[in-house]
Amino acid sequence: MGFWRRTIGFTVGAATLAAGLLVPMTASAADAIAQPLIHYSFNTAPSGATIANEGTAAASDATLSGSGASVADGQITLNGSQTISVPTTALANQKDVTVSIWLKNNFGNGNTAATYIGAPQTSGSSYPTKGYWLLNPANPNGYTKSVMTTATAANPNGNPWGTEVGPGATNADTTGVKATDDMALYTTVINGTDGTMTFYRDGQKVGNDTYAIPSGGLTAYGDLVAYIAKSAYPDANSKLVVDDYAIYNNALSADDVAALYTSGAFEQAVNAVSLPKTATVDFALPATAGKAAVSWVVKSGSAITIDGGAAKVNRAAADAGNGEVTLTATFTIDGQTQTRDYTVTVADSQATLDDLAKNYDLGLSAAAADFTLPTEDSGAKITWQVVDGANAIAIDGDTARITRAKDDVTAKLKATFTVDAKTSSKTFDVRVIGEGGHLAVYPRGTDTATKENSRSQAVNLAAADKADGTFTPLNNGQPVVYPQYDNKTYARMASVLTFRMADGSVGILGEDANKPSNWMWFFTTKDFIHFDTSAAKFSTGLTGSPRPLNVTYDNVSKLYTLTYRDTVGGKTYTTTTKDFLAGSYSTAKETTATPAAATVKGLQDDAMNPTTLAVSAKDYDAVVKHYSRVVNTTVTLTRDGAKKDSATVKAGASADDVKAALDGVKATAAYTDGSTKSFNVNWNADDVKAVDTSKKGRKYTITGTVNQPTYNSPLVRERADPDMTYVPETGEYYLTGSYPMCNNNDPQGYDRVVLRHAKTINGLTTEQDKDADYDGHDCKVADNETTIWDEADSSFGRYIWAPELEKIGDSYYILFTASLTDNDKGVWNIRPVMLKFTGDLKAGDSLTDKTKWTLLGRVKAADGDNIAFSGFSLDMTHFTANGKDYLAWAQTAGVGDSSILVGQIDPNDPTQLISHEVVLTKPEYVWEKQNQTGGDTRVNEGPAVIKHDGKVYLFFSNAAVDTSYCLSYLTIDEDGDILNPDAWYKNKYPMLGASDFTDRMGTGHNSFSVDENGNPVIVYHARLNAEPVDGSSGNQLINGGLWDPRRHAFIKTVHFAADGTPVLNQTAGEELKDANKTVTFTITVEDDTVTVNKADLQKAYDAVKDYRAADYKAGWNAFVAARDAAAKVLADAAASQDDVNGALDALDAAVSGLKKADGNGGAVTPKPDPEPSDKPGSGSGNGSGGSGNGGVSGNGAGGADANANGNAGGADANGDQYGGNEQKSGSLSKTGVAVGAVALAAVALAGAGVAFTLRRRRV
């Protein structure tokens, strides 16, 4: 909005003017107020991160940091992840100012700030010790707070909150006025000249007339920063809807403030009213809007009449062409009125019917139970028919009866709307949910409110293929989603109920185990793998302490009916709700109908109040696979993804040729969920050597061992926050980590960056790491380790934590944390720092050469970003996604609890963020906030990124470094919007923790790398449960905090499940079964002995060998030469197939060249071949064109007109081959396969089992 000068375009009634009710504090009164120095109306969206100043001050555009803010209808919505930074140059030397802001508080009660002007956070402190003004719409006790401090730049105070003055101040937190959730105007008048402050809400003074403040007002606080949605405290950002923000360079009077409020309130009211431009049905006319009462009259037109608070449509008037109506609204605030006209057009009957059909809502899109088919709406009759999916839905009167198959079936329902003779229709898709398996949901624990129950009293899952079957607990018996942690109580569920929502998703209601309580949790999920917990915990307002028993849904009213039992009073009630959120429940009604408790077999002994839900076979299979252990089933030898368990080498091949046959062959392991993973194979050298390539045709079995890596445990002692990196330029692994202190008085430790390297992962382990006599106090640089940087050589102090070796662009860097002050108190004043490797690895320079590293200094925030690195920040890592470079780190300053932040960088200048920081995750769930004794340790830290199959997984560590320390992750598509927190999905349970081991705890703060197989590995630190203490031999759980060096580096493999989920807790036996560790590969030596087919040549030769010279007058000599050559080839054991084919061709040509002597007919002419007979026999083939009779015994067959003896007439006669002087009845093939007569002979010999085996002749 623009309250300070905007003339509000309302129509003011003459009667109002005549009565003198429009006093001069409306638009004209507001115009009398000077324009503000700084003004943001939010009528237009920011340009990038810039919010333009509409006030008079130059260089006062605001900067929006964080993503996810939205601007609409002149308002900006901030969801707790954003900050608006307001320039303060214009406020210099301004003793008198007025700050006015219209906002709606969505944060609730708590320590936060809607807006702040004051000193920045003091270096070395987490607080603005030099003073401030701060507005909080709802302090922890639910009072509105507008305060200034008596702490100033000249008189700082380490606890500035204790010096606050004003309503709702920390030391007077129940003074002033109760908070409101409505949009309201908050105005603070600071008169620095007089040393007073006055606060107004909605134009009314709050608290004292004035509060004494330091002389000079804001100028007393020195250099200023100003924010919307945060302060300089390390508190959480506020959640707000802001409509207008203005700072004036004078102290406005009470009348001025009232004028601002009234003009703004009228505009608020008008903006809140919206009538349809076209009406097809009756509609409501609001009686209130914002701060105004609203009354209505029809100014013109007959198609609408007003009946109480409803506008009644007259379709007859609309059908007659008189559909346009003008309605006048009169807005009244504090006795003052303004009016506005609204034009509405009533649609005719057909348009109304079409609109009814178009906008008709069946009330559901999926069903797991029968539902209602309405038969009337708005005067129209509705008839229904199933147009597809009759096997899933049947219509029974006004009820849709469903039949559930194993998997989902989508049916189509057509609704026809009829009024008089007019009709319109609409088709609805309804997914009938399958019933292919059953899931049980339940918390575990007891009803006793203890801290220890908090981690198990959450949503646990178990599965059975039948409702009455035995259920198997999933996810290793651990919860799959947890309740958000409450500030006042331990977050525990006493029961969990699941039910189907109108869209087919699953709703989950969790009962609060802390009694008495009318609170519940509400989650939703579409697949029991991804959960939406944004609704969080809320007060139902229901009677007693509700335990949800059953939920049904009515698609006509679009309401859910919840049946619940008051676990304190013992009675059962029903209530209705549209969405299960706070404030949506109807008045509870007592009922005697109590749903029977489910009987569920197979659950843990401490399972509490289980309920079950049927799911489709597809979803059931996905859920079971996702939450079950991923176990190796088979191993197959492959090359390039295809099966490869054998190869052939040539006779006489070399030993290198034999080895080459095994190159690239991997052992691909298959797993129970359908995933696969490949390993290198170590082939038995003796088996390979035994392959004798001189033995043609011999097969050899090569035995191999699947190269499943095993690692030293621990890999490296006393290196917390371990980072292992494979550097391809050197072909080595490098490891660094936090160099520890041995006790709280240790003058060394946390004071340097160390680096070790080796060709193999196990090579990183030294004899010192393996020392069986380790007493927990080595605390020294290892033999294979180099100090490449020491804080003593810089202006930075100690607490050099979590160093990481990263390649950014084309260069290597080490990212680490250092304190800004050189004293032991600097532990809470640390920031991320970078070193750059300036050597040349190609030239032989070493990453462990201290002289090749240059200190670049601190990592810097982007211009206008007042949050990034503004205080305690650490654990920085680097990653790339979609071609862009990002830094992620942990921070408390400006964001509250230790959280994970991210920002973009230019790889050519990696110490400078080029985007504003974004908070990706804050501690929400019990596993992120509660230590092993149940106390608060609210921590997300140690980000580490691994990518797989187009996804980015950002892991982070949680809670305290004890049994509670654990790992989980956020994920996003690699091409997603990395800087948008809403684009990431946060896993709802730990992926690795103490429960996954028997010998260690405090598992976390990891890095990722790859092993020698190219498979991913995780390197993490942990404490051993039983380890000598101070040289003693007693077993004792270790939790020595920062001064205990016994956080060691461990390593294990990472597996990616078939659905892409990273699996960190797979055991070595699950990764590879013992039975699958040995594989065999067959190598065959090629046998170059070949089988030469002489059958056709033999047959042709036999047919002509007895020819006589006297019978021919030409071609005889050539024939004899060809015949004799054929005989020679037949007798030659070394003849090749080419020799045989050549002899057959020559003989064929010679026979064709023979000419009969006179009286014996003409030349031999080839004729079509006969079809071979399948029986032996002889026939006398009588052919045309010659007089010879006779035949050769063989398989004879006549053609289409031939008899079994081969007798046929004319050109169609086919018979046995070459009998006596018989003509040739077919040609001979050049390929050694007879075409024509020779084919018949070949078949005959083949049937007799005739074969000739010859060694191929070498040329």
ABEGO torsion letter per residue (X at the ends): XBAAABBBBBBBBAAAAAAGABBBABAAAAAABBBBABBBAGABBBBEABBBBABABBGABBBBBEBGBBBBGGBBBBAGABBBBBBAAAABGBABBBBBBBBBBAAEBEBBBABBBEBBBBBGBABBAAEBBBBBABBAAGBBBBBBBABBAABBBABAAAABBEBGBAABAABEBBBBABBBBBBBBBBAAAGBBBBBBGGBBBEBABBBBBBGEAAAAEBBBBBBGBBABABBBBBBBBABBBBBABBBBAAAAAAAAAAAAAAAAAAABBBBABBABBBBBBABBEABBBBBBBABEAABBBBEABBBBBAAAAAAGBABBBBBBBBBBGGBBBBBBBBBBBBBAAAAAAAAAAABBAGBABBABBBBBBABBGGBBBBBBBABGAAABBBBEABBBBBBBABBBBBBBBBBBBBEABBBBBBBBBBBBBBABBBBBBBBEBABBBAAAAAABBBBBBBBABAABBBBBBGGGBBABBBBBBAABBBBBABBBBBBBAAGBBBBBBBBABOBBABBBBBBBAAGABBBAAAEBBBAGBBEBBBBABBBBBAAAGBBBBBBBBAAAGBBBBBBBAAGBBGABBBBBBBABBBBBBBBBGBBAABBGBBBBBBBAAAAAAAAAAABBBBBABBBBBBGGBBBABBBBBBGBBAAAAAAAABGBBBBBBBAAGBBBBBBBBBBAAAAAABBAABBGBBBBBBBBBBBBBBBOBABBGBBGBBBBBBAAAGBBBBBBBBBBABAABABEGABBBBBBBABAAAABBAAAABAABAGAAGBBBAABBBABBAAABABBBGBBGBBBBBBEABBBBBBBBBABBBAAAAABBBBBBBBBABBAAAGBBAABAAABBBAEBBBBBBGBAABGABBBBGBBBBBBGGBBBBBBBBABGAEBBBBBBBBBBAABAABBABBBBBABBBABAAAABBAAGBBBBBBBGBBBBBBGGBBBBBBBBEBBBAABBBBBBBBBAABBAABAAABBBBABBABBAAABAABBGBEGBBBBBBAAGBBBBBBBBBBABBBBGGBABBBBBBAEAABABBBBBBBBBBBBAAGBBBAABBAAAABBAAAABBBBBBBBBBABBBBBAAAAAAAAAAAAABBAAABABGAAAAAAAAAAAAAAAABAABBAAAAAAAAAAAAAAAAABBBBBGAEBBBBBBBBBBBBABBEBBBBBBBGBABBEBBBEBBBBBAABBAAGBBBEAABBBBBGBEABBBABBBBAAGBBBEAAAAAAAAAAAAGBBBBBBBBBX
